[in-house]
């Protein structure tokens, strides 16, 4: 039985960005922000709880699809949140 190939870096980024927008409730896709040189991730917001949900989803995605160990998946999810995560609209509440 053939193994399913791991997704490319671009596929991973596209998938996690699309999931972030979905969890945050925004009708935006990776394709709409790809290639932008500005701080596009500051145009939309998400709650801390939505970010937690997104990071939890990413950890499972990285473990299953990218074959990462749990600690590495957790670190990668945190880094993705820092790099591409939307700003919080309820951080000080």
N, C-alpha and C positions, 0 to 999 in steps of 0.2 A: 504494500500500500504506500503510495507516494505521500510525502509530507507536504503540507501546505507551506508555501514560502512565506517568510516574514515580510511584512509590509515595508515599502521603502520609506525613507525619512519624510519625503513629501506626502506620502499617503498617511503616515502617522500624524503629521502636523495638520493636514486637511481634516482628518477624522476628529482629532481632539478639539480643534477650533470650532468645527461645526457643532460638536457636542456642547461646548461651552455656551455658544449662542442659544442652542436649544434649551439647555437647563436654565439660562438666564431669561428666557422668554423673548428673545429678540429675533426678528425675521431677517436675519443677515446670514450670509454664508462665507466660507473661506474664500471662494472665488471673487466675492465682492471686495475683499480687503487685501487679497494677494497682490504683492508688488507695490503696495502703498508705502511711501517712505516716511509718512508722518506718524504721529502717535495715535493711530486709528483705534487702539484698544481703550483710549480715554473718551471716546465718543459715546460709549454705552456703559452701563453699570450692572452690577449684580450684587446680591446680598452675600454676607459672610457665609450663611447657610448654603446658598447656591454654590459658592466656591468650594465649600467642604464636600458637597455632593459631587461636584465636578472632579475634585481630586480623588475622591473614593472611586468614581467611575474610571478615571485614568489609571489608577493603581491596578484595577482588575484588567483593564485593557492591556496594559503593559505586560502583566504576568501572563495573560492568555495568548495574546496575539504576537507579542515581541519576545516571549519566552524569558522574561526577566525574573530574577529572584525577587522576593517580596521587598526587601530593604532597598534594592536598587530601583524597583518600580516606585516605591514611596518617594525616594529622592528625586527621581525624574519627574514625577507628578508635581512636586513642590517647585522644581525649577521651571517647569512649563507654566505654572501659575504665576510665578514671578515675571517670566519673560512676556507672556501673552495674556495673562489674566486681566479681566476687566476691573476697573476701579470699583471699590465698595461704596454702596449708597447708604449703608447702615453701620459703618465701622465704629462710630463714636456712641452708638445707642446702648 
